[in-house]
Amino acid sequence: MSHDFVIRAQQIRLTVPNEDPISTSKGRVSLRWILSDTERNSKKSLESIARCFKNEMRFDHAQYDASEHYDDSCIGFIIVEQNFSKTVDYDKENIQFHYVIGGGCFRNGLNELKELNFIWLHPYARRREITQTIWKIFNKKFTKFTLTEPLSASMINFLEKNDKDKISYRNN
């Protein structure tokens, strides 16, 4: 089985209003929020990430479908690598491309809490402080949120090291 999960680079505007830049000691990435009114290309990128998550976890269906994202009961996000960007000149218009290296989505949960439905990072992007950094953004944006189970061994390990007391769990 190939682990070639690289998502095809796509055009994303450089000034995205729903963007949180992230700097880690291993490089620069940005967290871009995917809302119901976000352009289709970004939603399709998140759908591709959801399929990677589905394949890795051996689930029956993907956790996100771009065609079903029509209201804000779902707040998605993609993680974009800024170190590997490329500028291409198409018809005298410079277009900046970035690589989508991860993503996930929050959904409405019980007691008006958001639930982190899934999060997936490309294997080469793991263990680079990205998850720890975006976790701080999640805590700031949502204050308290839950996780949809089942949790992978990697997620349980991450929570034990980084956020054991803050997250409450809920069985599906």
HELIX and SHEET records of a PDB file:
HELIX    1   1 ARG A   40  MET A   57  1                                  18    
HELIX    2   2 ALA A   66  GLU A   68  5                                   3    
HELIX    3   3 LEU A  110  GLU A  112  5                                   3    
HELIX    4   4 PRO A  123  ALA A  125  5                                   3    
HELIX    5   5 ILE A  130  PHE A  142  1                                  13    
HELIX    6   6 ALA A  153  ASN A  162  1                                  10    
SHEET    1   A 5 GLN A  10  GLN A  11  0                                        
SHEET    2   A 5 GLU A  93  ASN A 108 -1                                        
SHEET    3   A 5 CYS A  74  TYR A  90 -1                                        
SHEET    4   A 5 GLY A  27  ILE A  34 -1                                        
SHEET    5   A 5 GLU A  19  THR A  24 -1                                        
SHEET    1   B 5 GLN A  10  GLN A  11  0                                        
SHEET    2   B 5 GLU A  93  ASN A 108 -1                                        
SHEET    3   B 5 LYS A 114  LEU A 121 -1                                        
SHEET    4   B 5 PHE A 145  THR A 148  1                                        
SHEET    5   B 5 SER A 168  ARG A 170  1                                        
END                                                                             
